[in-house]
Amino acid sequence: MGKQMGFKSKFNTLAHNMQALPDKKKENLISALYIGLIFVLLAVLYLINVHTNLWNSFNHFLNNFILATVPGTGLQLPAPENPAAYIVLYNAAFQFCLGLGTIEIFVLVLRVWLNSPLPRKAETIENLVFWLGTSYLVATYLINVTIISEWFVFWAGVILIGGLSLVARSFVLIASRQA
């Protein structure tokens, strides 16, 4: 009878083997894992929302846009005719953004553990800030308050979060040069 390896021993062996990989192979492994986790996230979201008729909500959402005036400006931009009618879609968007943010946390831990290049870590931090920030905006402006004026505030917030995520990436890269 052969001696069976315990979980801790198997994990330590796997960890050692992963640490020994060349950098390019480590990055390819992380990328493959990231893409696979996104597919798993999409499948889980589908299973969670299968009873809500998400696909029909999405089609209805795309077919019911009007030109609405942005409050305080004379500018007209596309917006859903009745934003409150798409709570199911907003909940799925929130779950997606939060799920991607969680995946980014996992990828960041993996990148630190495998000693990925700093620009890749900075990119992951940028993505983390963007997806978690966007999940907050979806919950705040689309799920809780669904009027046309808040629709435009949401999109302004997404642009703001995009800028903040770039700033976060820059801080990581600048901080590394100072050290």
C-alpha angles and dihedrals in degrees: 000000000000123000111254119224117233122233093257092052092048091048092050090050091049091047092050092048092049092049089052094056118107114259094252092054091047091053092046090051092050091048092050091048091048093052092045091051090051090055090048089050091052091049092048091048090050091051092047093049101035092106093052096065090238095173093057090047090052092050091046090048093053093047097050105063122132134179106261128184115248106236113256093017137072089232119121119207134169116274135159112272091232110017092185091066093072104061090126090057093045091051090053090048090051091050091048094050093045091047092051090048089053091049089051090054089052092047091049091052089048092049092051091046093049092042096239119189114281096245089058091050090048090051090052091050089050090053091045093054092046098049097041090044091049091049088055091050093049091052094045103041107022108030100036102031115028110177127122095254090055089049088065092043088055092055092046087052092051089054089048092049089049089055092045091051090054089049090051090052091049092050091054092050094044093046090053091055092051092054 
